[in-house]
Amino acid sequence: MKRLILILCLVVSFSLVFASQSYEINYNSEVNDSKTFGPLQFDTVLLKINATEEGICKYSTSKGIDYENMAGNFDQTDGEISYLNLVDLTDGVHKYYIKCNNTLYEPGELEVIFRINSLVTGKILLSENSPLKSGDLEITLVTSKVVSQTPILSYSVDGTSDNPIVLFGSGKTWKGYLVLDKELGEGVLSFQMKAVDLEGRQGTELTLGNSFQYDMVKPKMIADIEATSYKGKIELNWHFEEDVDEFNIYRSTIENPGYVDYYKTTSSEDYTDTDVELGKTYYYKVSAVDYAGNEGELSVSVSGTPLKTDSDEVEGGLDPSLFGKVDSFLSEIESVKEKVEEIDVSLFTEKEQELFEKLKLKDSLNKAKNDLISLESSVEKYREQDLSRTELENKIQSSRTRLGIIEKSVPSVIEITKEESRIEEFDEEFILENLNRVNSFLEEKDLEKSLEQSFELAKENNLKIESYFYQAEVKFLDGTVKDFFIVKRDLKSSLEKSENSFFIEEIPSSLINEGKMSVKNLDYDFLTDNVLSFGSDSKNIFYYFEEISNFENLKEIESGFVSIYEAEENSGGSITGFFVFENSEKSYTWIAVLIFLVSIGAYFLYSRMNNFSDDYFRVLNKINGSIDLLKKNELKKSKGIYFEVKDIYRGLNSNEKQNIYGKIENLYNNIAIIEIEKGLEELKKTKDRELLKKLEKMYENLSSLHKNKISDLFEKIRSEVENEK
């Protein structure tokens, strides 16, 4: 089982990762021209070429190349304006030769010269691999340039404290040392750097190794362990709930072995020791070792004595008078095995076979066969164990309970009791409604273009959605019966994967609330509690309900296809998911801020039950970090984290999504309220009715609880604008 982490620390890492320069240059196809820029501090440059007429721009790093032979193409062209983003430029002079043309004549050549003199950056290398353990740690800082003085390097283990590290070295290579205390527990060690180059300019960016995980928490002691003696061997079995890397086994012929008695290492929770002498008693202890190399305490001591091959020399083993009880129970197991073997899936209809496989019933059948073989093997070994009558009866009773569980899991018959099908129609109202769910803040023009694009893509790719609805009755080997209510869509099209196009399933809330739902597709997401999206390259959709009362309710589920128009995505338009009220700037400098890693709190027992993934905890961390940013009025950074959360959320399983959806929705509403408040302040000054429409749209998408927080102010200012003559 996955080892769960209980962390109570807040770690903050700030880093200005990228910076860029942008330059706007006028271009005349009839004139040869030259432009020089620099020195520039960063390694990324965005060129905007304003041509006198519409045309396609190309570039080359060699002078005098004919337009047709130029290999470099611009990233984007919008009428007379073309954009080229140059990245990873090294220090020195870079020359680019540009031509734009829409005629048969050779255009003029624009020479653009950049001189790059970037700020110093650093890389952190450690003497140990992550996750780090307690003890001495050697740190190496490698700077991108020779520095004029010793760099300043500091570290943080709690997100707030800033502790200096003494560095020794020269030129580009500097070393320091750090002692990690075993009391630190688990968390993240982050580094910050300041370095000054020979020109007196300071750089702070760490391009590698700005943060590392550390783990000083030892695994728990193994409590559930036993040793069983057999002929010529001793079997060790233990149970451990944490997710660890391996187990160390310690063996001695003297009671109470210690760490000096190391014997073997294994990754499984059992071990068969065959390197034994008959009749000699061996004592064992086992410890767990986690992925950071932390070893837990040794378990309690267990012992075993391998039985001799010659039965008349061996005392022990099951009393022959009890063999009948073992044989009788083995007959029960054999009877169940015969019933399982008689299940012939090929006798089902073709549709029933398909549903049997998609519902994972075939997997359940195969697993039951393996479980029966394993149970039979365990019971046969009872003969070799020195058990009293009571001990044997207790073991058989425990195994009989296990046999009953296996019988309950064996599907023996599947029968389709109801079936209907239809071809889905593409409904404009359905598409519009779900375009707003996918992106709640599309402007009217983009909404119309998205609607048009959705229909065009469906037509161009010959999209056809064939829907099938089934009620299937499954009987299990123990006599229980279960009904499955199934929705199956065949998506016939040539659509490819796109991050802006989705198949949508809108399920009535009554179905969600009434029945237990399972989705078999891997690529899906919850847009709301009852609306699912699937990837545009999906070829089929399959999900089912248990415990619902009416098959007819399945036909109320609506299905369709939507595609978001993305033309304005690169120009800073409104399709970011939030309406931004600040004046648009033509600067292309952008900042990426590393996220807050925050406390997970008391999720130990809860996550243990649900086996949550690392991505689930990443989403929790990011949500808490985004909320903290909102409290500090850092709206832009908070929104950036919100969009990161949405991307990770798509990859979570359905159980994780259901548990975390309310937190994401609450974060969205809190960000939206701040946006609306900013817009209302602007609206009080401008009385702009177009702005009012956008704010009304955002307001209507708030939850009822969040609407109440802002309703008085919103209605007051809306009334003032509507009454303005």
C-alpha positions in Angstrom: 0.0 0.0 0.0 1.2 3.5 -0.8 3.1 5.1 2.1 1.3 8.2 3.1 3.0 11.4 4.1 2.1 13.6 7.1 3.9 16.9 6.7 3.4 20.0 8.9 5.7 22.6 7.3 5.3 25.4 4.8 8.0 25.8 2.2 8.2 28.8 -0.1 10.5 29.0 -3.1 10.8 32.2 -5.2 12.7 32.3 -8.5 12.7 34.6 -11.4 13.1 32.0 -14.0 12.8 33.6 -17.4 13.0 37.1 -18.8 12.8 38.3 -22.3 13.1 41.5 -24.4 10.8 42.5 -27.2 11.5 44.8 -30.2 9.2 46.2 -32.8 10.9 46.9 -36.2 9.4 48.5 -39.3 10.2 46.7 -42.5 10.0 47.9 -46.2 10.3 45.2 -48.8 11.9 47.6 -51.2 14.8 48.7 -49.0 17.8 46.9 -47.4 18.1 48.0 -43.8 20.0 47.1 -40.6 19.1 47.3 -36.9 21.4 46.7 -33.9 20.3 46.0 -30.4 22.3 45.4 -27.2 23.9 44.5 -25.0 20.9 42.4 -23.8 20.8 40.8 -20.3 18.6 37.8 -21.1 18.7 35.0 -23.6 15.2 35.4 -25.1 14.2 38.0 -27.7 10.8 38.5 -29.3 10.8 40.3 -32.6 7.7 42.0 -34.0 8.0 43.0 -37.7 5.7 45.7 -39.0 5.6 45.3 -42.8 4.2 47.8 -45.3 2.0 45.2 -46.8 0.7 41.6 -46.0 3.2 38.9 -46.7 5.1 35.9 -45.2 8.3 36.6 -43.4 11.3 34.3 -43.3 14.8 34.5 -41.8 18.3 33.2 -42.2 21.5 33.5 -40.2 23.5 34.0 -43.4 23.4 37.1 -45.5 22.2 37.3 -49.1 20.1 34.1 -49.1 17.2 34.3 -51.7 13.8 34.5 -50.1 12.7 31.1 -51.5 15.8 29.4 -50.0 15.4 30.8 -46.5 14.8 28.0 -44.0 13.6 29.9 -41.0 9.9 30.6 -40.6 8.3 33.2 -38.3 6.2 31.8 -35.4 3.0 33.8 -36.3 1.7 36.2 -38.9 -1.3 38.4 -38.4 -1.8 40.5 -41.6 1.1 42.9 -41.9 2.6 41.9 -38.5 4.8 38.9 -37.9 6.3 37.5 -34.7 9.6 35.6 -34.1 10.6 34.3 -30.7 14.4 33.7 -30.4 15.3 31.6 -27.3 18.5 30.2 -25.6 20.7 32.8 -27.2 24.4 32.5 -26.0 26.5 35.4 -25.1 28.0 37.2 -28.1 26.7 38.7 -31.3 23.8 37.1 -33.2 22.8 38.2 -36.7 19.5 37.4 -38.4 18.5 38.4 -42.0 14.8 38.8 -42.6 12.7 39.1 -45.8 8.9 39.4 -46.1 7.2 38.9 -49.5 3.9 38.4 -51.2 5.0 39.1 -54.8 7.2 37.5 -57.4 10.0 40.0 -56.8 12.9 39.5 -54.5 12.3 41.7 -51.4 14.7 43.8 -49.5 16.8 42.3 -46.7 16.5 43.5 -43.1 19.7 42.8 -41.0 19.0 42.5 -37.2 22.0 42.3 -34.9 21.7 41.3 -31.2 24.6 41.4 -28.7 23.8 39.2 -25.7 25.5 39.7 -22.4 23.4 37.7 -20.0 23.3 37.8 -16.2 25.1 35.2 -14.3 23.1 32.1 -13.4 23.9 29.1 -11.2 23.5 25.3 -10.8 23.3 23.4 -7.5 24.9 20.0 -7.2 24.7 17.8 -4.1 26.8 15.0 -2.8 23.7 12.9 -2.1 20.7 12.0 -4.2 17.1 13.2 -3.4 15.3 12.4 -1.1 18.1 13.5 1.3 18.9 11.9 4.6 20.3 13.3 7.8 24.0 14.0 8.0 26.7 16.0 6.2 25.8 17.3 2.8 28.4 18.8 0.3 27.0 21.5 -1.9 28.6 22.6 -5.2 27.5 25.9 -6.8 28.6 26.2 -10.5 28.1 29.7 -12.0 27.6 30.3 -15.7 30.3 33.0 -15.6 33.4 33.9 -13.6 32.1 36.1 -10.7 33.8 39.1 -9.2 33.3 38.0 -5.6 32.2 35.0 -3.5 28.5 34.3 -4.4 25.9 34.5 -1.7 24.1 31.2 -1.2 21.3 30.5 1.4 18.9 27.7 2.1 15.5 27.3 3.7 13.8 24.2 5.2 10.6 25.8 6.4 9.7 28.2 3.6 10.3 31.3 5.8 13.8 31.2 7.3 16.9 32.1 5.3 20.1 30.5 6.4 23.5 31.5 4.8 26.0 28.9 3.5 29.7 29.6 3.7 31.3 29.1 0.2 34.9 28.4 -0.8 36.3 28.4 -4.3 37.0 30.6 -7.2 36.1 31.3 -10.8 32.9 29.4 -11.6 33.1 26.6 -8.9 32.2 27.1 -5.3 31.7 24.6 -2.5 29.9 24.7 0.9 28.6 22.3 3.5 25.4 21.7 5.4 24.4 19.4 8.2 20.8 18.1 8.0 19.4 17.3 11.4 17.4 14.0 11.7 14.7 16.0 13.6 13.7 17.8 10.4 11.2 15.1 9.4 10.1 15.4 5.8 9.9 18.4 3.5 11.7 20.4 0.9 15.2 22.0 1.1 15.3 25.1 -1.2 18.3 27.3 -2.2 18.6 31.0 -3.2 21.6 32.6 -4.8 23.1 36.0 -5.6 26.2 36.3 -7.8 27.9 39.4 -9.3 29.7 39.1 -12.6 32.9 41.0 -13.6 30.8 43.9 -14.9 29.1 44.4 -11.5 25.7 43.0 -12.5 23.9 40.7 -10.1 22.1 37.5 -11.1 19.8 35.4 -8.9 18.6 32.6 -11.2 19.2 29.0 -10.3 18.7 26.9 -13.5 19.2 23.6 -11.8 18.8 22.3 -8.2 16.9 25.1 -6.6 15.0 22.6 -4.4 15.4 19.1 -3.1 13.2 16.7 -1.1 14.5 15.5 2.3 13.2 12.6 4.4 14.6 11.9 7.9 11.5 9.9 9.1 12.1 6.3 9.7 9.4 3.7 8.8 7.4 2.2 11.6 8.3 -1.1 13.2 6.8 -4.2 11.5 4.3 -5.6 14.0 2.6 -8.3 12.1 5.2 -11.1 11.4 5.2 -14.8 11.6 7.6 -17.7 10.8 6.3 -21.2 9.7 8.4 -24.3 9.6 8.3 -26.8 6.7 10.4 -29.7 5.5 13.8 -28.2 4.7 12.8 -24.6 4.9 11.3 -21.8 7.0 8.8 -19.3 5.6 8.6 -15.7 6.9 5.5 -13.7 6.3 4.8 -10.1 7.4 2.4 -7.3 6.7 3.3 -3.6 6.3 1.0 -0.8 5.3 3.5 1.9 4.4 5.0 2.2 0.9 8.7 1.3 1.3 11.6 0.4 -0.9 12.7 -2.9 0.6 13.0 -5.0 3.8 16.1 -6.1 5.6 16.1 -9.6 7.2 18.3 -10.3 10.2 19.0 -14.0 11.3 20.7 -15.6 14.1 20.9 -19.0 15.8 20.8 -17.1 19.1 17.6 -15.4 20.4 17.0 -11.8 19.8 19.1 -11.0 16.7 20.3 -7.4 16.2 21.5 -5.1 13.3 24.9 -6.9 13.3 23.0 -10.1 12.2 22.0 -8.8 8.7 21.1 -11.7 6.5 19.1 -10.8 3.3 17.2 -7.9 1.6 13.9 -8.4 -0.2 11.3 -6.2 -1.8 8.3 -8.5 -1.0 6.5 -9.1 2.2 7.6 -12.8 2.5 10.8 -14.8 2.3 11.5 -18.5 2.2 14.8 -19.5 3.9 16.2 -22.7 2.4 19.8 -22.2 3.6 19.1 -24.0 6.9 20.2 -27.1 8.8 17.5 -29.6 9.7 16.5 -29.5 13.3 18.4 -26.2 14.1 16.3 -23.3 15.4 16.7 -19.9 13.6 15.6 -16.5 15.0 14.6 -13.7 12.7 13.8 -10.0 12.8 12.8 -7.8 9.8 13.0 -4.0 9.3 11.5 -1.7 6.6 13.7 0.6 4.5 12.1 3.6 2.8 13.1 5.3 -0.5 15.4 7.7 1.3 17.3 4.9 2.9 15.9 5.3 6.4 15.6 2.0 8.2 13.0 1.4 10.7 13.3 -0.4 14.0 13.6 -4.2 14.0 10.4 -6.2 14.4 9.7 -8.6 17.2 11.7 -11.8 17.1 10.2 -14.9 15.4 11.7 -18.4 15.1 11.4 -21.6 13.2 13.0 -25.0 13.0 13.1 -26.7 9.6 11.6 -30.2 9.7 13.8 -33.2 8.8 13.1 -35.2 5.6 12.8 -38.5 7.5 9.3 -38.4 9.1 10.1 -40.9 11.8 12.9 -38.6 13.0 10.7 -35.5 13.1 8.4 -34.6 16.0 5.8 -32.2 14.8 3.6 -31.8 11.8 -0.2 -32.3 11.9 -1.6 -35.2 13.9 -2.7 -37.8 11.3 -6.1 -37.9 13.0 -6.8 -34.4 11.8 -6.0 -35.0 8.1 -9.6 -35.7 7.4 -10.6 -32.1 8.4 -8.0 -30.7 5.9 -9.1 -33.1 3.2 -12.8 -32.2 3.7 -12.2 -28.5 3.3 -10.0 -29.1 0.3 -13.0 -30.9 -1.3 -15.0 -27.7 -0.7 -12.4 -25.7 -2.5 -12.2 -28.2 -5.4 -16.0 -28.0 -5.8 -15.8 -24.2 -6.2 -12.9 -24.5 -8.6 -15.0 -26.9 -10.8 -17.9 -24.4 -10.8 -15.6 -21.6 -11.9 -14.1 -23.8 -14.6 -17.6 -24.5 -16.0 -18.2 -20.8 -16.7 -17.9 -20.5 -20.4 -17.8 -16.9 -21.6 -18.0 -18.0 -25.3 -21.6 -19.1 -24.7 -22.6 -15.4 -24.1 -23.8 -13.3 -27.1 -21.3 -11.1 -28.8 -22.7 -8.0 -27.0 -22.7 -9.8 -23.7 -19.1 -10.8 -24.1 -18.1 -7.2 -24.9 -19.9 -5.9 -21.8 -18.5 -8.7 -19.7 -14.9 -7.6 -20.7 -15.5 -3.8 -20.4 -17.1 -4.2 -16.9 -13.8 -6.0 -15.9 -15.8 -9.1 -15.1 -13.4 -11.2 -17.1 -10.6 -9.9 -14.9 -12.6 -10.8 -11.8 -13.1 -14.3 -13.1 -9.4 -14.8 -13.8 -8.4 -13.4 -10.4 -10.8 -15.7 -8.7 -9.2 -18.7 -10.4 -5.7 -17.6 -9.1 -7.1 -16.9 -5.6 -8.5 -20.4 -5.4 -5.2 -22.0 -6.4 -3.4 -19.9 -3.8 -6.0 -20.8 -1.1 -5.8 -24.5 -2.0 -1.9 -24.4 -1.7 -2.2 -22.7 1.7 -4.6 -25.3 3.1 -2.5 -28.2 1.9 0.4 -26.9 4.0 -1.7 -27.3 7.1 -0.7 -31.0 7.1 3.0 -30.0 7.6 2.3 -27.7 10.6 2.2 -28.8 14.2 -1.3 -27.6 15.0 -3.7 -28.5 17.8 -7.3 -29.3 16.9 -8.5 -25.8 18.0 -5.7 -24.1 16.0 -6.5 -26.1 12.9 -10.2 -25.4 13.2 -9.5 -21.7 13.5 -7.3 -21.7 10.5 -9.9 -23.6 8.4 -12.7 -21.2 9.5 -10.6 -18.3 8.4 -9.9 -19.9 5.1 -13.6 -20.8 4.7 -14.4 -17.1 5.1 -11.9 -16.3 2.4 -13.5 -18.9 0.2 -16.9 -17.2 0.6 -15.4 -13.9 -0.4 -13.9 -15.5 -3.5 -17.3 -17.0 -4.5 -19.0 -13.6 -4.1 -16.5 -12.1 -6.6 -17.0 -14.7 -9.4 -19.4 -13.5 -12.2 -21.1 -16.6 -13.7 -23.7 -15.2 -16.0 -24.4 -11.9 -17.7 -27.7 -11.1 -19.5 -28.8 -7.9 -21.3 -32.3 -7.3 -20.1 -32.8 -3.9 -21.7 -31.2 -2.2 -24.7 -31.7 1.0 -26.8 -29.6 3.0 -29.2 -29.6 6.3 -31.0 -27.5 8.7 -33.1 -26.7 11.9 -31.2 -27.6 15.2 -32.9 -25.4 18.3 -32.5 -27.5 20.8 -30.6 -26.5 24.5 -30.6 -27.9 25.1 -27.2 -26.0 22.2 -25.7 -22.7 23.3 -27.3 -23.1 26.9 -26.1 -23.9 25.7 -22.5 -20.8 23.5 -22.4 -18.5 26.0 -24.1 -19.2 28.2 -21.1 -18.5 25.2 -18.7 -15.1 24.5 -20.4 -14.3 28.3 -20.4 -16.7 30.4 -18.4 -15.3 33.7 -19.6 -15.3 33.6 -23.4 -16.3 36.9 -24.9 -19.3 36.9 -27.1 -17.3 37.0 -30.3 -15.1 34.1 -29.2 -18.2 32.2 -28.1 -19.7 32.5 -31.5 -16.5 31.5 -33.2 -16.1 28.5 -30.9 -19.7 27.4 -31.8 -18.9 27.8 -35.5 -15.6 25.9 -35.0 -17.3 23.1 -33.2 -19.7 22.4 -36.0 -17.0 22.8 -38.7 -14.7 20.3 -37.0 -17.5 17.8 -36.6 -18.4 18.1 -40.3 -14.8 18.1 -41.5 -14.0 15.0 -39.5 -17.2 13.1 -40.3 -18.0 13.0 -36.6 -20.8 10.6 -35.7 -21.8 9.7 -32.1 -23.6 6.3 -31.8 -25.1 5.8 -28.4 -26.1 2.5 -26.8 -27.8 2.0 -23.5 -27.9 -1.3 -21.6 -29.3 -2.8 -18.5 -27.3 -5.9 -17.8 -28.0 -8.4 -15.0 -25.0 -10.2 -13.6 -25.3 -13.3 -11.4 -22.4 -14.3 -9.2 -21.4 -17.8 -8.0 -22.8 -17.3 -4.5 -26.2 -16.6 -6.0 -26.3 -12.8 -5.6 -27.5 -10.7 -8.5 -26.4 -7.2 -9.5 -27.7 -4.8 -12.2 -25.4 -2.6 -14.2 -26.8 0.4 -16.2 -24.4 1.1 -19.0 -23.8 3.9 -21.4 -21.5 3.2 -24.4 -20.7 5.7 -27.1 -18.9 4.9 -30.4 -17.2 8.1 -31.6 -16.6 7.7 -35.3 -14.4 10.5 -36.6 -10.8 11.3 -37.7 -10.3 13.8 -34.9 -6.9 14.0 -33.3 -5.8 15.0 -29.8 -6.4 18.6 -29.1 -6.3 20.5 -25.7 -9.1 22.8 -26.9 -11.6 20.2 -28.1 -13.7 17.8 -26.0 -16.5 15.3 -26.0 -19.0 16.2 -23.3 -21.3 14.0 -21.3 -24.0 15.9 -19.3 -25.6 13.5 -16.7 -28.7 14.4 -14.8 -27.9 15.1 -11.1 -30.5 12.6 -10.1 -28.5 9.8 -11.6 -25.3 11.0 -10.0 -27.0 11.2 -6.6 -28.8 8.0 -6.8 -26.3 5.5 -8.2 -22.6 4.6 -7.9 -20.9 5.7 -11.1 -17.7 4.2 -12.7 -15.9 5.5 -15.8 -13.7 3.1 -17.7 -12.0 5.7 -19.9 -8.6 7.0 -18.8 -8.7 10.4 -20.5 -11.6 12.2 -18.8 -12.2 15.1 -16.5 -15.1 16.5 -14.3 -16.1 20.0 -15.5 -18.8 20.1 -12.8 -20.3 17.5 -10.5 -22.4 16.0 -13.3 -20.6 17.1 -16.5 -17.6 15.1 -17.9 -15.2 15.9 -20.7 -13.2 13.4 -22.8 -10.3 13.8 -25.1 -11.0 14.7 -28.7 -9.1 11.7 -29.9 -11.4 9.3 -28.0 -12.9 6.5 -30.1 -15.4 5.3 -27.5 -16.8 6.3 -24.1 -17.9 3.7 -21.6 -19.3 4.2 -18.1 -22.0 2.6 -15.9 -24.1 3.0 -12.8 -25.0 0.6 -10.0 -28.1 0.9 -7.8 -30.2 3.2 -9.9 -33.9 2.6 -10.2 -34.9 3.4 -13.8 -33.3 2.4 -17.0 -35.1 5.2 -18.9 -33.1 7.8 -17.0 -30.0 6.8 -19.0 -31.6 8.3 -22.1 -31.7 11.7 -20.5 -27.9 11.9 -20.6 -26.8 14.3 -23.3 -23.7 13.9 -25.3 -21.9 16.3 -27.7 -18.7 17.8 -29.0 -17.2 21.3 -28.3 -14.1 23.1 -29.5 -12.7 26.3 -28.0 -11.7 29.0 -30.5 -8.0 29.8 -29.7 -7.0 32.5 -32.1 -6.5 35.2 -29.4 -4.5 33.0 -27.1 -1.1 34.4 -28.1 -2.2 38.0 -28.1 -3.2 38.3 -24.4 -6.9 38.1 -25.1 -9.7 37.2 -22.8 -9.6 33.4 -23.1 -7.3 32.9 -20.1 -10.3 32.0 -17.9 -10.6 35.4 -16.2 -11.4 38.9 -17.3 -8.5 41.2 -16.7 -9.3 44.8 -16.1 -5.8 46.3 -16.2 -4.8 48.1 -19.5 -3.2 45.7 -22.0 0.5 46.3 -22.4 2.5 45.3 -25.5 5.4 44.0 -23.4 6.2 40.3 -23.7 8.2 40.0 -20.5 6.8 37.2 -18.4 7.6 35.7 -15.0 7.1 32.1 -13.9 6.8 31.8 -10.1 7.4 28.4 -8.5 4.5 27.3 -6.3 4.0 27.2 -2.6 4.4 23.8 -1.0 2.1 23.9 1.9 1.0 21.7 4.8 -1.1 18.7 4.0 -2.4 18.6 7.6 -4.4 15.7 9.0 -5.1 13.7 5.9 -3.3 10.6 7.1 -6.2 8.3 7.9 -8.4 9.7 5.1 -5.8 9.3 2.4 -5.0 5.9 3.6 -8.5 4.8 2.9 -8.6 6.3 -0.5 -4.9 5.7 -1.6 -4.5 9.2 -3.1 -1.8 9.8 -5.6 1.1 12.3 -5.4 -0.7 14.5 -7.9 -3.7 14.7 -5.5 -1.4 16.2 -2.8 0.2 18.5 -5.4 -3.2 19.9 -6.2 -3.9 20.4 -2.4 -0.6 22.2 -2.0 -1.2 24.5 -4.9 -4.8 25.4 -3.8 -3.5 26.4 -0.4 -0.6 28.3 -1.9 -3.0 30.1 -4.3 -5.3 31.1 -1.3 -2.3 32.5 0.6 -1.4 34.6 -2.4 -4.9 36.0 -2.5 -4.6 37.0 1.1 -1.5 39.0 0.1 -3.3 40.6 -2.9 -1.1 38.8 -5.3 -4.0 38.0 -7.7 -2.0 37.4 -10.9 0.2 34.7 -9.2 -2.9 33.1 -7.6 -4.6 32.8 -11.0 -1.5 31.3 -12.5 -1.5 28.5 -9.9 -5.3 28.0 -10.5 -4.6 27.2 -14.1 -1.8 24.8 -13.1 -4.3 23.1 -10.8 -6.8 22.7 -13.6 -4.2 20.9 -15.8 -3.1 18.5 -13.0 -6.8 17.9 -12.0 -7.4 16.2 -15.4 -5.1 13.4 -14.6 -6.6 12.5 -11.2 -8.9 9.5 -10.9 -12.6 9.9 -10.4 -12.5 9.4 -6.6 -9.7 12.1 -6.2 -11.6 14.5 -8.5 -14.8 14.2 -6.5 -12.9 14.8 -3.2 -11.1 17.9 -4.4 -13.6 19.4 -6.8 -15.2 21.6 -4.1 -11.8 23.1 -3.1 -11.0 24.0 -6.7 -14.5 25.5 -7.2 -14.1 27.6 -4.0 -10.7 28.9 -5.2 -12.2 29.8 -8.5 -15.0 31.7 -6.8 -12.6 33.6 -4.5 -10.5 34.7 -7.5 -13.6 35.7 -9.5 -14.9 37.8 -6.6 -11.7 39.9 -6.6 -11.9 40.3 -10.4 -15.5 41.4 -10.1 -14.6 43.9 -7.3 -11.8 45.4 -9.5 -14.2 45.6 -12.4 -16.9 47.3 -10.3 -14.4 50.0 -9.3 -13.6 50.6 -12.9 -17.3 50.5 -13.8 -18.1 53.3 -11.2 -15.8 55.6 -13.1 -16.5 54.7 -16.8 -20.2 53.6 -16.7 -19.1 51.3 -19.6 -22.1 49.0 -20.5 -19.9 46.5 -22.3 -17.9 46.1 -19.1 -21.1 45.7 -17.2 -22.1 42.8 -19.5 -18.9 41.0 -18.8 -19.2 41.5 -15.0 -22.8 40.2 -15.1 -21.6 37.1 -16.8 -18.9 36.5 -14.2 -21.4 37.3 -11.4 -23.9 34.7 -12.7 -21.2 32.0 -12.7 -20.5 32.5 -9.0 -21.9 30.0 -6.5 -24.8 31.1 -4.3 -22.7 31.5 -1.3 -20.1 33.7 -3.1 -22.9 35.7 -4.8 -24.2 36.7 -1.4 -20.8 38.1 -0.4 -20.9 40.6 -3.2 -24.5 41.0 -4.2 -25.2 44.3 -2.4 -22.3 46.1 -4.0 -22.9 44.5 -7.4 -26.6 45.4 -7.5 -25.9 49.0 -6.3 -23.3 49.8 -9.0 -25.3 48.0 -11.7 -28.4 50.1 -10.8 -26.2 53.3 -11.1 -25.0 52.3 -14.5 -28.4 51.3 -15.9 -30.0 54.5 -14.6 -27.2 56.6 -16.2 -28.6 58.7 -19.1 
